Amino acid sequence: MRNIKKLIIILFISTLLFIQTNIFAYEIEEQTDYVWMQNEIQNTVSNPTNEPKLNSRYAVVLDRNSKAILYSKNENKRVPMASTTKIMTAIVLLENLGVNNNLTLNSQIEACKQAGAIGGSRLGLKAGDKITINDLLYGLMLCSGNDAAIQIAVSIGGSVEGFADLMNKKAKELGLKDTHFITPHGLDEPEHYTTAYELALITDYALNIEKIAQVVKTKTYTVTINGNSKTINNTNELLGYLNGVNGVKTGFTNGAGRCLVTSVNRNDFNIISVVLGADTKKIRTKDSISLIEYTYSNYELVNLEEIINEKFNEWARINQKRIYVYKGKKDNVKIKLDDYSTKIYPVKKDNINDINVEFKNIQMDFEAPVYINTIIGDLVLSINEKEIVKIKIETGENVDRKDIKSYFIEALESIK
């Protein structure tokens, strides 16, 4: 009887360990079939689809310059994001170095027990190991080390919970309403989620940090642990294999499925592709390739500034003298366009001829005094009837009201 009880206990403990091991194991990346991938790239490039049919559940393509969405599928649905979480972990790390701590990228720290005990994809830290913050960052983003994530959290935030608070604070600063963090690594938690769209925004912000942009485009890197060298490889299967790819991050858990965030730059056309909830690695790879090639095959960058200036100057030549200032020292007033940010915009090639500029809500009569930057109307640029840019048309100078002297001089001139 005693032996049966022992056997039951052993089986119970073994089952728990098996479950725990497999939960963590879901995060580990499988090997990439580069022969298949190269064939897939060639097939997609040769036959780009007009509209990708994805098997992944959530996706988005974001133009980095204009922040326009070029493709979307369930992009606003709150979902788990696995190790793509680590993009925000890297942001919070770099923005909090030296804040309430004396740490720099070159600082050497000692790995804690919590970091040494975490499972899943790992850099390979044991409690007491010595490593620099810089090497932790590479271990975080290249081999997706959960141990590196935990150690960063403890070193920067004092604890995983404290670091999560910093992550959520940053999400709020970025205006994200459908993103919430519990951990720095992304293993499944019910209240740990984002959306494909907001993850693209996080990535866009991260890539503006020079160090992160440098790290995520690195294929291999050698870290030093306890004075011993260890070479790690980037888990991003598209890096170095698809034209223009320069990052960013892979992910995989049972709850999130296969995830891939990709940054691409071709001839200064910068996009971010996000694929979440794929059932297999091949699906996420294929879907990402399809999205990227679809975007570059079907969109081109258009200089809206040139179009806007041409249309405005043409309109101003005809209408500026019609803008009358009653009781002003001048009858007319100079006009100008307010500042605007969207000057280069990705337009579908089929819609190039559907770019339209209209002048709306124009006020033609004013009573002096009129001050500089007074709004007189709007210039609206639309593409295929969708408003893209709306710019205020303003006065470009002050026009003072006539005084007695002005009326006297005017009267004398009329006698002449």
Secondary structure, 3 states (H helix, E strand, C coil): CHHHHHHHHHHHHHHHHHHHHHHHHCCCCCCCCHHHHHHHHHHHHHCCCCCCCCCCCEEEEEECCCCCEEEEECCCCCECCHHHHHHHHHHHHHHHCCCCCCCCCCCEEECCHHHHHCCCCCCCCCCCCEEEHHHHHHHHHCCCCHHHHHHHHHHHHCCHHHHHHHHHHHHHHCCCCCCECCCCCCCCCCCCEECHHHHHHHHHHHHCCHHHHHHHCCCEEEEEECCEEEEEECCCCCCCCCCCEEEEEEEEECCCEEEEEEEEEECCEEEEEEEEEECCHHHHHHHHHHHHHHHHHHEEEEEHHHHHHHHHHHHHHHHHHHCEEECECCCECCEEECCCCCCEEEEEHHHHHHEEEEEECCCCEEECCECCCCEEEEEEEEECCEEEEEEEEEECCCECECCHHHHHHHHHHHHC
